[in-house]
Amino acid sequence: MNLHRRIIFHVDVNSAFLSWSAVDRLAKNPDSTDLRTIPSAVGGDIESRHGIILAKSLPAKKYDIHTGEPVVQALRKCPGLVLVPPDFRVYNANSRAFIEILEKYAPVVEQVSIDEAFCDMTGTEKLYPSVLEAARRIKDEIRDTLGFTVNVGIAENKLLAKMASDMEKPDKIHTLYPNEIKEKMWPLPIGDLYGVGRSSREKFASLHIRTIEDAAGTELSVLQKAFGSKAGIYIKNAANGIDDSAVLAEREAEKSYGNSTTLPVDLTAGNKEDVLKPTLLALADSVASRMRKDGHKGLTVSVSLKTDKFAVHSRQLTLEEATDSTDEIYRTAVMLFERLWDGRTPVRLIGVTVSNLDAVSFTQMSLFSVPQEQEKKEKMKRLDQMTDAIRSAYGKSALTRARLLSDDWTKNVGRKND
C-alpha cells in the first residue's frame, strides 16, 4: 500500500433484500430453492398483488423487472415470478452482522444505508499483504459466514470507490484509481455518474453531454448555468474523480441522536403506504433505543428528507417533555413528515433525529396530564424497557416491533396513529 494516498473501500451488498430473504429461507429449510437462482422478487402484498417491487433476483432482471414497479406489472412480465414479503427483522439483523465484519478490518466504517458502507483503510498497509487481499478477505468472510455476497470498490476517495463497487456484479472487487478514470469511468453514460438523477438526463442531452467524459470536459460555467452553482461544481468535480469528503464513523455525539436511510426505491404518492411508516418506525426505534442505552432524553424531534434531485428539507418540533420513547418519537416523526413532504416530489432518503438532550433518569409528571395519556406513556415505557432488556440479553435482532414484520400494519394498525 502507498503511504501517501488514501485507501477507501465501498462495500455494497448484492441485491440486499432479495439476498437476505434467500439466506433466511435457506437457514429455515436447507432444501428450499435459493431465491437468487430463480426469477424472484421482494415486495408487495402477495395475495392482493398490490404494492411495489423492492428487490429482484438476477434471473428476474432478464424479464425486464425493475425495482419500484408495481407488483401486478412485474407479474405480467413474468407470471412465474416468485414473490416474498419483506422482513425488516431479518434485514436489520443481516445489516448489523455485515457492519460488524467490516469493523473487524477497517479503523473507520461509515454506514450510509442498510446495505452499504465506506471503509477507510488508510494506514493498514502493515496488516494486509495488499489492498486487493484486504478486500478479498472482507468479501469472502461475508460470503462464507453470512451467506450473501458483496461488491467491493477500491479507490482513493469515496466517490470513486462508490463508482467502482457499482461495476460488474455480484461478488466482485473493482479498483478505480486516478490513472484508471479515463479507461473505466469516462466511457460510461452520464446517468451512471453517482449523484446524477434521472430527471437531469434530459438536460444533459440538451447540452450534448452523453458520457461522463463529456461532462468532465464541459466548462464549469456551462454546467453551473444549466444546473446551478453548487450542482455544477459537483458534476464537474465528480466527472473528473475529485472528492475530498472524509469517511466518518458514527458521531461521538452527545448533542443529538439520529439515523437516516436511503430508501430501496424513491418514496412517491403511489408507494407511500408500503414504505413510509415502516421506515419511520425503524428509524425511531433505532434512535430511541440508543438514547435509552446512554441515559438520554430529548425535547426536539426532527425529520429530514432528501429528494431525487438531492435537495434536503427538514422540519422539527419541540415537545413539552423530554422523551426517549420509541412510540412518541415515531408518532412525532410521522406528523412532521406529513407536514414536510408535498406528496409529489420523489424522496430518496429519510432521517429522524432527536436533539436538545436532557440526561435525566425521570420525567416530571405534568400537573395538567390527562390520566389516560399518562397511563399510555407508562405502558409504552414498560414496553421499551422490556424490549431493551430482551435485546441486551439475546442480541438486537431477538425482538422486533410487530409492525416491521410485514406491510399489513400500514393498512391497519398504522392508521390508528394518524
N, C-alpha and C positions, 0 to 999 in steps of 0.2 A: 504494500500500500504506500502511496505517496504521502509523505508527512505534510506536504504543502497544499493539499487540497481537501475539501470536504468530501466525505463519502456518505451519501444519503440513499437509503433503501425506501421504496414504496412497496408495501406488501398488500396485495388485494386478493380476497377470497374469490375463487372462480364460481360464478352463479351461486352466491351465498345461500339465499333462502332455499333454492332447489337442492343444493348440495347438503345443507344441514337437515332438510326434511328427509333426504335419501339416507343419510347416515343414521338418523333416528329410527327410521323404519327397519333398516338392516340390523340395528342393535336389538330391536324388539323381536325381529323374525329374520334370522340369517338366510332363510330360504326364499325370502321375498325378492321380487325383481328390483334391481337398482334403478331408481328413477332416472339416474343420469344416463342410462343406456337406451332409454325408450323415449318416444315423444311424450313429454310430461310438462306440467306447469304447476306453480303455486299461485293460489288466489281465488277470490270469488266464493260464492255460495254454490256448492256443487249441485245440490238438489234443485234450486231455483234457477241456476245458471246465470245469476246476477253477479255483479262485481267486475273486477279487472284482473288481468294477469300481472302478478308481482315478480315472477321469475320463471324462466323456462330452461329446459334442457337443450343441449346442442342438437339432438335429433329433432326437437320441436322447432328449432330455428330454421331447419330445412323446409318447413311448411310455411315460412314467412310469418311466423307468430312473433309478435312484438310485446315487450314489456309495456304495460299501460293500456293495452287494447281490451275491449270488453270480452268477457269470457264467452259470450254467445257467438261473437265474431270469430274467436280462436277455434271454437268447436266446429264452425262451418268449414274452416280451412282444414281441420284435422279431426274428423268425427271420433277417431280412436284416441284422442288426447287424454292422458290420464291426469286428472286434476286432484290436488291435495290441498287441504285448507292450511293457511299459515298458522304456525305455532310459535308465538313470540317467547314462550318459556324456553323452548329448545334453542331458538336463535340467540337469545341473550346468554344462555349457558355456553354455547359454542363460541360466541364472540369473546367472552371472558377468558376461555381456555386459549383461544388464539392469541390474545394480547399477552397472556401470562408467558407463553413461549417466546414471543418477541422480546419481552423484558428480561429473559434469561441471556439473550445475546447482545442487546443494544443498551448503551448507557442512557439514552434518551429515546422514549417512544411517545409519539403524538398520535392518539387515535382520532381520526377525522370522521369516521362513521362506524356503524356497527360491523362493517366487514373490511375496513381498510385502515392502514396506519403508516406513518412515516417513522423510520428508524435512523437516528444519526449515529453512524458507525465510525465517525472520525475519531482517531486516537486508539482504535482497537487493532492496529496493524500487527502487534506482537501476539495477539490472541489467536489469530487465524492465519493459515498459510497464504491465503489470498482473499481478495474481495469476493471472487466467484465462489470460493469454497465456503465462506461465511454464509453467503446467500443460499448455497446448496444445502447446508446443514439446517438452516431455518426452514426452507421449503420442505425438505424430506422429513424433518421431525414432525411438522404439522400434518403432513400426509400420513405418516406411519403411526402416529399416536392418536390423532383426532379423526382420521378417515376422510378428510377432504383436502382439496388441492388449492394452492395459491400461485399467483404470479408475483415475481419479484423484479422490480425495476431498479436499476443501479445508475446513479448519476452524481454530479457534483452539486446539484440543488434539487429542491422539492419539485419544481415544475418538470424538469427533465426526467426525474425518477418516476413521476406520475405518468408521463407520456410513455416511458419505457415499459412500465407494467401493463399498459393497455395494448401492447403489441401482441403477437400471436399467443393464443391461449389453448388449453389450460396447462398448468403445471410447468411453467417455463420461467427462465431467467433471461432478462434482456438488459443490455447496457445502453446508455445514451450519453456519452461523454461529448465535450465540446467539438472534438475533431470528428464525431460521428453525426453531427446535426445535419450537415449537407446531404449525406447519403441516406440516413434513416428517417429524418423528420421533415426536411423541406419538401420532398415529393408528395407528402400526404395532403389530402384535401383540407382546405381551411377549416372545415367543420370538425376536423379531428383535433384541432388545437384546443388544449384544455382551457375552459372558461368561455369558449365561443358558443353561444346559444343558437338554437335552431332559427330563432327569429332574426338573427343577424346575417344569415347566409344570403338572403336576397340582396341585402345592402352590399355585401362583399361582391356579389355577382355584378352589381351595377358599377363597381369600381374595377371590374375585370380582375378581381383577386380570386383565384380558384385554388391555389395551393398555399401551404404555409410559407414557401419560398417567396411567392408573390407578395405576401404581407410583410415579410422580412425586408423586402427591397422597396416597399412603398414609403414615400416621405411621411414623416410623423405628422406634419401639418395636414396632410390629406386625411389620414386616419382620424385625427382629432376633429376635423370638420365634420366627418361623417358619423363618428361615434361619441364625440365628447372628449374633453381634455384627458380625464383620468383613464377612460376606456381606451383611448387612442394610444396612450403611453403603455398601458398594459399589453395591448395587442402587438405593438412594435417590439417591446422587450421580450414577450413570450415567444414570438416567432423567431427571435434570434437566440433563444435559450437563456435569457437573462432573468435571474430570480435570486434575490438575496435574503428571502424570508427564512427565519430560523425554525428549526424543529423544536416545538415547545412541549414539554411534559405538562401534566396537569398542574394548574396554578397552585402555588403554595397556599394560596387562598385562605384568607380567613375573612376577607371583605365581602365575599359573596360565594354562593354555591350555584353552579349552573351546569347544564348539559344540553347538547343540541345533537341533531341527527340529520343527515342528508337522506331524504326520502327515497325509497326504491323506485318511485315514479312520481312525477310532479303532481302535487295536490291541485285538483280542479273541482269545479262545482259538481261534476259528474261522479267523482270518486270520493267526495268529502266524507260520506257516511262510512266508507270502508277504511279510510286512512286516518282521519284527523284525531278522533277521540282515543283510539288505542295508542297513537303516537304521543299525545299529550299525557296520557296516564302513565306510560312507560317512563317518560322524562320526569314527571312529577315524583314518581316512586323512586327513581334513581337519586334525584336531588334531596328529597326528604329523608331517605334512609341514611345518606351521608351526613346530613345535618344532625340527625339524632345520634349517630355514632360519635360525632365530635362534640355533642352537647350544646348545639347552637339552635336558636330560633331566629326567624327573620320577619320583619314587618312589611317588606316591599317585594311583591311578586312581579316579575317582568316576563313578557313573551316577545320573542323576536322571530322574524321570518325573512327569508331570502328568496326573491322571485327568480324566475327562469332567466331574467336579464341581469341577475346579480345585484339588484337593488335591495338594500336592507332596511326594514322598518321594524319599529318596536313600540310597545306600549306597556305601562306599568301601573300598579295600583298599590297604595299603602293601606294596609289593613288596620283595624282598630287594635288588634292584639298580635304580638309576635307568634309565629306558628312554626311547627315542624311536621305538621300533619299532611300526609300524602293526599288525603281526600280534599282538604281545604286548598292546598296548592293546586291540585288538579282542577277543582271547580273554578278557582280564580283564573287559571290559565285558559280554560275553555271560554269564559266570559271575555277575557282580554282579546283572545284570538278572534272571536266573533266581531268585536268592535274594530279590530285592526285590519282584518282582511276585507277586500272589496268584493269577494265572492267570484271574481272573474279571472284575475291575474294568476297564472300558474305559480305555485310555491314549491321551491326546491328543498329548502331547509327550514326546520322549526327548532327553536330553542326556548328553554324555560330557565329562569334564574331567580334566586331569592337573595335579597341583599338587606342592608340596614339591619345587621345582625345584632342579636342581644343574647349573650351566653348566660342563660338562666336555667334553673332546674325546676321552675314552676311558672305557671301563668296565672296572673291575678284574675279572679272571677269578677266580671263586670257587675256592678250593682243593678244594672238595667237588663241583664241577660234574661232571655226567655227560658224557663226551666227545660222545655223540650229541646231547645238548641244546646243548652249546657249538657244535657243528658246525651245528646247525639255526639257532642265533642268528646265526652268521656268514653263513649263506646268506641269511637274511632281511635282514640288514644290507646285504649287497651288492644285494639286490633293491630295497630302499628307496633306496640311493644311485643305482642305475641309473634308477629311477623319477623321482627328483628331478632328475637330470641331463637326462633327456629333456624333462620338463616345463619346466625352465629354458630349454632351447634352443628348444622348439617351442610352448610355451604349456601351461597347466594341463590343457587338455582333450585334449592329444596322447596321453596314456596313462591308461587307467582299469583298475582291478582287474577281472579277468575275471568275478569273481563278481558284479559290479554290472551286467553286461551283460544278464542275464536272471534270472528267478526260479528257474531249474532248480538253481542251486548250493545253494539252501536245502534241496533234497531229496536232494542227492548230496554235493557237496564240503563243504557246511556241517556235515553230521553228523560229519565227521571231527574237527571242533573241539570236539565236545561233551565 
